[in-house]
Amino acid sequence: MCLRDGIELQRSHFIPKAAYRLLLDKTAKNPRPFLISNKSIVQTNEQPTAFLLCRDCEQRFHRNGESWFLKHCLRENHFGLQDMLAARTPVASQPGTDVYYLNRIPEIDVSALAYFASSIFWRGAIHRWVAPGSFAVKLGPYGELFRQYLIGEIDFPKDASLQCAVLKGEGQYSRVITEPHGERKDTYHRFKFTMGGLSFALLVGKLVPTHLREYCLVRGPGSPIISTVLLDKWSEDAAVKKITENPLLLAALRRNR
């Protein structure tokens, strides 16, 4: 990531090693978390690794996002981020789904969430982690922009929208890790992954629709985040679609910026 020559590379993890440990269910017959890829669903502790990053870049990832995420994501007996949202009043709601503005919840580190998610998507774009000859994420020209953002040279890319949903209550996705994957959607590309009770979606392209840009964790008005019981369906844009297609909810969102 730093582009320095002659630096010793570390054995880097695609998904943070600690995430697997945090999602163990010690009461279950098989305590391992579920890992979902575009080809399979398995319960495993096996973690894709590669000699990819230098020690300084690994520490940058840990310091700027990974540490905060792992502290506040779903853990064995605690889900800090869920608790922080539940203690606040949403700016828009419908059964099972609430929307909050993080610029009103200072204890939630938006920059750490955005950095962590971006680092996972970027790692998926620069290395063949799973199937030979394939990449989990195809960022194209945006890959270099995200590298510059992660190294601290530029702000979050303006032609990207990062969306985040948090599991509300308990659900089947509480012990799920999905490897980043995606597809082209009309005029833009969309990639997503789920981990630790959170789902992230990254949309890139100059023609990302305005209503989807409004839900960007970084650049959207108020830094919106969704809390939903439909976390698995949100991964398919269901929760976002329901909010944006409901005129009353969308109006409430815009009034409360």
JOGI-V534336 format. One record per residue. N is the residue number from 0. PHI is phi in radians with two decimals (999 if undefined). D_CENTER is the distance of its C-alpha to the mean C-alpha in Angstrom with 2 decimals. Layout:
BEGIN
N|PHI|D_CENTER / N|PHI|D_CENTER
END
This chain:
BEGIN
0|999|19.58 / 1|-1.41|22.51 / 2|1.15|24.93 / 3|-1.42|27.63 / 4|-1.56|30.28 / 5|1.25|31.83 / 6|-1.73|28.98 / 7|-1.21|28.54 / 8|-1.56|25.26 / 9|-1.65|23.51 / 10|-1.37|22.25 / 11|-1.58|18.51 / 12|-1.68|16.02 / 13|-1.16|13.37 / 14|-1.79|11.47 / 15|-0.89|12.71 / 16|-0.98|16.06 / 17|-1.15|15.92 / 18|-1.08|13.09 / 19|-1.14|15.75 / 20|-1.16|18.36 / 21|-1.17|16.64 / 22|-1.68|16.22 / 23|-1.14|19.88 / 24|-1.89|22.03 / 25|-1.22|25.42 / 26|-1.57|27.24 / 27|-1.55|26.40 / 28|-1.06|28.70 / 29|-1.99|25.90 / 30|-1.36|23.54 / 31|-1.23|20.99 / 32|-1.25|17.46 / 33|-1.52|16.91 / 34|-1.94|15.32 / 35|-1.93|14.91 / 36|-2.03|15.38 / 37|-1.33|16.97 / 38|-2.15|20.28 / 39|-2.77|20.34 / 40|-2.26|19.37 / 41|-2.40|20.61 / 42|-1.75|20.74 / 43|-2.72|20.63 / 44|-1.90|20.31 / 45|-1.22|20.69 / 46|-2.21|18.07 / 47|-1.07|18.03 / 48|-2.34|19.33 / 49|-2.81|21.05 / 50|-1.37|23.08 / 51|-2.18|20.73 / 52|-2.14|20.38 / 53|-1.41|23.06 / 54|-1.07|23.16 / 55|-1.09|22.64 / 56|-1.24|19.39 / 57|-1.05|18.16 / 58|-1.18|19.21 / 59|-1.09|17.57 / 60|-1.02|14.10 / 61|-1.11|15.14 / 62|-1.23|16.76 / 63|-1.55|14.41 / 64|-2.83|11.12 / 65|-1.09|11.20 / 66|-1.08|14.22 / 67|-1.16|13.11 / 68|-1.04|9.92 / 69|-1.15|12.26 / 70|-1.28|14.95 / 71|-1.99|13.38 / 72|-1.38|11.18 / 73|-1.12|13.39 / 74|-2.10|16.35 / 75|-0.97|19.68 / 76|-2.24|21.32 / 77|-2.75|19.00 / 78|-2.45|15.84 / 79|-1.00|16.07 / 80|-1.14|13.38 / 81|-1.06|14.84 / 82|-1.13|18.25 / 83|-1.08|17.69 / 84|-1.24|16.81 / 85|-1.08|19.64 / 86|-1.42|22.07 / 87|-1.95|21.63 / 88|-1.63|22.94 / 89|-1.18|20.59 / 90|-1.54|21.59 / 91|-2.74|21.52 / 92|-2.57|21.73 / 93|-2.65|22.82 / 94|-0.90|23.38 / 95|1.52|20.27 / 96|-2.46|17.89 / 97|-2.20|17.81 / 98|-2.14|16.43 / 99|-2.15|16.52 / 100|-1.83|16.85 / 101|-1.29|15.38 / 102|-1.22|18.25 / 103|-1.81|20.41 / 104|-2.19|18.69 / 105|-1.09|19.31 / 106|-1.28|18.42 / 107|-1.65|14.67 / 108|-1.51|13.64 / 109|-1.09|11.67 / 110|-1.10|12.20 / 111|-1.19|10.88 / 112|-1.06|7.47 / 113|-1.13|7.50 / 114|-1.12|9.23 / 115|-1.04|7.28 / 116|-1.07|4.14 / 117|-1.10|7.31 / 118|-1.15|9.26 / 119|-1.19|7.72 / 120|-1.08|8.17 / 121|-1.14|11.44 / 122|-1.05|12.64 / 123|-1.19|12.37 / 124|-1.66|14.53 / 125|-1.90|17.22 / 126|-2.59|18.37 / 127|-1.45|19.61 / 128|-1.37|17.89 / 129|-1.99|19.12 / 130|-1.39|21.87 / 131|-0.99|24.39 / 132|1.47|24.44 / 133|-2.25|21.00 / 134|-2.08|17.63 / 135|-1.17|14.34 / 136|-2.30|13.18 / 137|-2.03|15.98 / 138|-1.50|15.31 / 139|0.99|19.07 / 140|-1.14|20.33 / 141|-1.34|16.95 / 142|-1.04|16.37 / 143|-1.19|18.98 / 144|-1.13|17.68 / 145|-1.23|14.32 / 146|-1.08|16.54 / 147|-1.12|18.62 / 148|-1.14|15.87 / 149|-1.18|14.64 / 150|-1.48|18.33 / 151|1.64|19.05 / 152|-1.55|21.37 / 153|-2.42|19.85 / 154|-1.36|17.60 / 155|-0.96|14.32 / 156|-0.93|15.68 / 157|-1.29|17.43 / 158|-1.69|17.12 / 159|-2.35|13.34 / 160|-2.26|11.40 / 161|-1.84|7.75 / 162|-1.97|7.40 / 163|-2.40|6.06 / 164|-2.20|8.29 / 165|-2.02|9.82 / 166|-1.05|12.44 / 167|-1.80|15.87 / 168|1.31|18.63 / 169|-1.95|18.64 / 170|-2.73|17.63 / 171|-1.19|17.72 / 172|-1.57|14.01 / 173|-1.15|14.44 / 174|-2.02|15.17 / 175|-1.84|13.08 / 176|-2.11|10.95 / 177|-1.93|10.36 / 178|-1.18|10.64 / 179|-0.98|8.99 / 180|-2.73|11.62 / 181|-3.08|12.84 / 182|-2.87|16.02 / 183|-1.44|18.08 / 184|-2.15|18.34 / 185|0.96|21.62 / 186|-1.75|21.39 / 187|-2.64|17.88 / 188|-1.86|15.35 / 189|-2.22|12.14 / 190|-2.22|9.56 / 191|-2.67|6.96 / 192|-2.73|5.97 / 193|-2.21|6.55 / 194|-2.86|7.56 / 195|1.03|9.84 / 196|1.40|10.13 / 197|-2.20|6.70 / 198|-2.14|5.26 / 199|-2.08|3.01 / 200|-2.24|6.10 / 201|-2.04|7.80 / 202|-1.92|11.51 / 203|-2.28|14.13 / 204|2.49|17.86 / 205|-1.19|20.69 / 206|-1.94|21.21 / 207|-1.07|17.94 / 208|-0.99|19.62 / 209|-1.01|20.19 / 210|-1.17|19.05 / 211|-1.46|15.52 / 212|-1.14|15.60 / 213|-1.10|16.62 / 214|-1.66|13.29 / 215|-1.21|11.58 / 216|-1.04|10.11 / 217|-1.64|12.17 / 218|-1.84|15.18 / 219|-1.19|15.54 / 220|-0.98|18.58 / 221|1.42|18.00 / 222|0.97|14.25 / 223|-1.29|13.59 / 224|-2.45|11.28 / 225|-1.82|12.15 / 226|-2.00|13.51 / 227|-2.62|14.78 / 228|-1.38|16.72 / 229|-1.74|15.68 / 230|-1.04|12.18 / 231|-1.15|13.31 / 232|-1.29|14.94 / 233|-1.06|12.20 / 234|-1.03|10.50 / 235|-1.77|13.77 / 236|1.32|13.67 / 237|-1.13|16.33 / 238|-1.14|15.44 / 239|-1.08|14.87 / 240|-1.08|18.05 / 241|-1.10|20.00 / 242|-1.15|19.35 / 243|-1.25|20.16 / 244|-1.58|23.14 / 245|-1.73|24.64 / 246|-1.02|26.84 / 247|-1.18|27.39 / 248|-1.17|23.77 / 249|-1.14|22.99 / 250|-1.13|26.15 / 251|-1.11|25.22 / 252|-1.03|21.92 / 253|-1.25|23.90 / 254|-1.21|26.67 / 255|-1.72|24.48 / 256|-1.10|22.76
END
